[in-house]
Amino acid sequence: MSILQAEGQDILKEIKTSQSVLIDCWAPWCPPCRLIGAVLEEIDLEFDLKIVKVNADDNAEFISEYQVLGIPTLLLFREGQLVKRITGFQPKGMLVETLREHGLVE
């Protein structure tokens, strides 16, 4: 799978049509966002998980609807429901553990 970029209504469509999806709320000017981006690229190669990047600067409506107060923020959805929110950088091991706990990866 490859990491998708989505905007506007497409973000909600990805959430609604996916069994599980990780939404990465990021911005180009944010150094921790680049660090977590590299971690997500590794996770993308190792696991069958849909990952969607959402540029916080361009999607204020989505960011506000999901009360994203800091970036990077990862929103984990299962069957259209938000099951976990992670704000700030997380090392890969911790992130994979969280994804497993919430049933997003095996």
N, C-alpha and C positions, 0 to 999 in steps of 0.2 A: 504494500500500500504506500501511497505517498501522502505527504502532509498537504492538506487543502488550504486555500485562502478563501474566506467567505465574507460577504458584506450584506447588510440589510436583511431582507426576508430570507435570503439563502441560508443564513446562520440558523434561523428557526427551522427551516426545512431540513437541514442536516440533523438537528436535534430530534425532530419528530420522526424522521425516517430511519434513524440508526438505532440498532439494539443498544449499543453503547458508544459514546463519543466523548473525547476530551477537547474542550474548547480552550485554546491558549489566547488569553487577552494580553496583548503586548503593544509596544510602540517602538518605532525605529530609533528613537533617541535614548532608549532605556538600556544601559549596559547589562543589568541582571536578566533582562528579556533575551538578550543574545546568548547568555550562558544557558538559560533554561531551554532555549531553542535548540542548542547543540545536544542537550540531554534528550529532548523529544525526538530529534532525528535518530539517535541511537535506539530509543524505544520503538520508533516506527519501523526500524529494520528488524528488530527482534520479536515484536509482537504483532498480532493481527488486531490492531486497534485503530479506529478512525480518529485522526487528529485534525482539528480545524483551527487555523490561526485567524484571529480577529484583531485587526488594527484598532486599538482603543480610540485613536485620534479621529478615525473615519467612521466610527460606529457608536456615536454618543448615545443613541436611543437604546441599543442593546446593553451597553455598559451601564447605563442608568437603570434599565429594567432589572438587571441582575445585581444591582448594587455593588459593582466592582469599584472598590475605593482605592486600591493600589495596584500597580502592575510590577512584575507579571502576576496575573491571577489565572489559575487553571480551574475550570469548571468541569466537573465530572458528571455526566448524565447517563442514566440507564433507563431505557424505555421512556424517554422524554422527560424524566424527573431528575432534578438536580439532586445528586446524592452526596457531593463533597465539593468544598471550595478550598483551594490552596493558594494563599497569597505569599509572594516572595519566592526566592530561589530555593529549590530543594535538590539535594544530591540525588543521582539516579537511583541508588539503592532504596532510599526512603520513598521516592516517588513510585517505584515499581511495587513496593510493599503496600502502599496506599491503594494503588490500582487493583492489586490482588484482593485486598480486604473488601473492596466495593464491587468485586466481580467483573471488572472491566477487562482484565487479562487473566490467563490461566496461571 
